[in-house]
Amino acid sequence: MHILKDPDQNNYLWNNGFIILDCLEESEVFLLKKLYLKWHKDNKPKAFYKSYFSNNINYKEEVEQEITRIIQPKISNYFLPSEPYGGMFVVKPKGKNGHLPPHQDWSFVSEKIHWSLNMWCPLDDVNEQNGNMQMLPGSHRFMQTIRGFNTKDQYSRQKEMLNNLMVNVPMKKGEIIFFFHGIIHGSTKNLNEQDRVSIGLSLKQKNATTYFHYYNEVTKDVYVYQTQLDFYKNFTGGKIKSSDQSKYIGKTAFDFASITDNEIKNKAKMALDGFGFKRF
Ligand SMILES: O=C(O)CCC(=O)C(=O)O
């Protein structure tokens, strides 16, 4: 699949599932920090927080627009035609319990035929002590899954094993990492006093249809909605309102086989053997 213009970068992303590309200017980091303080001066998150959790649509829109304005030109430099969505602050306050266990993000597109990525950029240097990202290289290719609201985590039984396989990704402030929504990733605890503030943005292949998946525990079916990109900003959990941003298109059975411990170990070993850190 061609995602990045440069073939070496494209191979690196495709093999490992993530890539660090580019860096914000000092002045851009400054502007984003200022915007964070504008909305969070007296309103600091007490637990892991994404601006999409908020019900304040004006706040979410301003943050999304500013992040997109700053990041879009960088995306256009490297990527084949794509569309951004879901710009937000992602904050990790100090906390002994703040380790974000290995997980996959929602699936937004039909991943067999289209691609979608998450972008993440810290506004201060991050390392193992204050909530750096952790990745399991190659894990976006371990197995096909559908992921959305309330859907079963295919790796729920293997969290401890995954924890031991994760690779830390320390980053300088302003560095930008892109990773597949399907890669297994997480982040370390923040043991510093200062909140760790970063930005996130998603992007998907241009013209790829987007979806939202909702697992119904009673019928054991996944309800599938075709979405417009603004849907995600307006959805804050619970029931889906029928709106012009999402159209119910049917149910799909959730019948993926679980992956065994040995399969994970073998796949992870192969991916980690071929992995080397590289910054482009
Ligand atoms: O910000 C973090 O610590 C982790 C973010 C993350 O895992 C995500 O956005 O899916």
Ligand as a Chemical Component Dictionary entry (heavy atoms), coordinates in Angstrom:
data_LIG
# 
_chem_comp.id                   LIG 
_chem_comp.type                 NON-POLYMER 
_chem_comp.pdbx_formal_charge   0 
_chem_comp.three_letter_code    LIG 
# 
loop_
_chem_comp_atom.comp_id 
_chem_comp_atom.atom_id 
_chem_comp_atom.alt_atom_id 
_chem_comp_atom.type_symbol 
_chem_comp_atom.charge 
_chem_comp_atom.model_Cartn_x 
_chem_comp_atom.model_Cartn_y 
_chem_comp_atom.model_Cartn_z 
_chem_comp_atom.pdbx_ordinal 
LIG O1 O1 O 0 -1.105 10.052 24.900 1  
LIG C1 C1 C 0 -0.855 8.924  25.292 2  
LIG O2 O2 O 0 -0.251 8.709  26.340 3  
LIG C2 C2 C 0 -1.315 7.731  24.505 4  
LIG C3 C3 C 0 -2.227 8.103  23.395 5  
LIG C4 C4 C 0 -2.824 6.915  22.732 6  
LIG O3 O3 O 0 -2.514 5.789  23.002 7  
LIG C5 C5 C 0 -3.811 7.124  21.693 8  
LIG O4 O4 O 0 -4.085 8.281  21.342 9  
LIG O5 O5 O 0 -4.362 6.125  21.211 10 
# 
loop_
_chem_comp_bond.comp_id 
_chem_comp_bond.atom_id_1 
_chem_comp_bond.atom_id_2 
_chem_comp_bond.value_order 
_chem_comp_bond.pdbx_ordinal 
LIG O1 C1 DOUB 1 
LIG C1 O2 SING 2 
LIG C1 C2 SING 3 
LIG C2 C3 SING 4 
LIG C3 C4 SING 5 
LIG C4 O3 DOUB 6 
LIG C4 C5 SING 7 
LIG C5 O4 DOUB 8 
LIG C5 O5 SING 9 
# 
